[in-house]
Amino acid sequence: MPTDGFYDKKRLRVQCEDLYRAYELMYPRDKKIITPQVMSICGIYGLTALWSDRGRVVGRLGKLRTRLSTDDNHVIADWCNDNGFTCNLITREDKCFGIQFDRDSTKHLIDSIRPYIHKTMRKTFTRVKTT
């Protein structure tokens, strides 16, 4: 099956049945999408991984610059709001750039993901100085 990605010549195959189902949900036709089913499988662990990669605290607000589509950001924001992490989409001129958490939700989010995050990634819990 031809794709538009790096793996046209070499294909990776996941061997574990559970991982294979998760991969098929998240990468249909080798293009990443986030669905409510993916969020229900990943849960707080997926949010922890996303925060480790793309999260930061600016002032007292938590921000996820996801580099995902607007629809994918909506799914993540809906999951966060449904699970007690109040957030809004960061938008500008009809483009969505990520998700922003208010002060209380940022504290709640960090307290919730701290047990699952590797100690080398804890720098994402500290404030970024703004100029």
HUNORNOR-V731040 format. One record per residue. RES is the residue in one small letter. PSI is psi as a letter, one per 20 degrees, with the letter a starting at -180 (none if undefined). D_LAST is the distance of its C-alpha to the last C-alpha in Angstrom with 1 decimal. Layout:
res: (RES;RES)
psi: (PSI;PSI)
d_last: (D_LAST;D_LAST)
//
This chain:
res: (m;p;t;d;g;f;y;d;k;k;r;l;r;v;q;c;e;d;l;y;r;a;y;e;l;m;y;p;r;d;k;k;i;i;t;p;q;v;m;s;i;c;g;i;y;g;l;t;a;l;w;s;d;r;g;r;v;v;g;r;l;g;k;l;r;t;r;l;s;t;d;d;n;h;v;i;a;d;w;c;n;d;n;g;f;t;c;n;l;i;t;r;e;d;k;c;f;g;i;q;f;d;r;d;s;t;k;h;l;i;d;s;i;r;p;y;i;h;k;t;m;r;k;t;f;t;r;v;k;t;t)
psi: (o;q;r;k;a;h;k;h;h;p;p;p;p;p;h;p;g;g;h;g;g;g;g;h;g;h;l;p;k;k;p;p;q;p;r;h;g;g;h;h;g;g;b;h;g;g;h;g;g;g;g;h;g;j;q;r;p;o;d;j;p;p;p;o;n;h;k;r;r;g;g;g;h;g;g;g;g;g;g;g;h;h;k;j;n;p;r;r;q;o;q;p;l;j;q;p;i;b;p;p;q;r;g;g;h;g;g;g;g;g;h;h;i;g;h;i;q;q;h;i;j;i;h;i;i;q;q;p;p;q;none)
d_last: (49.0;46.8;43.0;40.2;38.4;38.6;41.4;44.1;46.0;45.4;45.1;43.9;45.9;45.1;48.2;47.5;48.7;45.8;43.2;45.1;45.0;41.2;40.8;43.1;41.1;37.7;38.8;41.7;42.7;40.0;37.1;34.7;34.7;33.7;36.4;37.1;39.7;37.2;34.9;38.0;38.9;35.5;34.4;32.0;32.5;31.3;28.2;27.6;28.0;25.7;23.0;23.6;23.1;20.5;19.0;15.7;14.2;10.8;10.6;14.3;15.2;17.0;16.7;19.4;18.9;22.7;23.6;26.8;28.6;28.1;31.4;30.5;27.2;29.4;31.8;29.2;27.7;31.2;32.1;29.0;29.9;33.5;32.8;30.7;27.2;26.1;23.8;23.2;22.8;19.6;21.2;20.7;23.8;26.2;24.5;23.4;20.6;20.9;21.1;18.9;20.2;19.9;19.2;22.9;23.6;20.8;22.5;25.9;25.0;23.7;26.8;29.0;27.9;27.4;31.2;31.2;28.2;28.9;27.4;25.7;23.6;22.5;19.0;18.3;18.8;15.9;12.5;9.7;6.6;3.8;0.0)
//
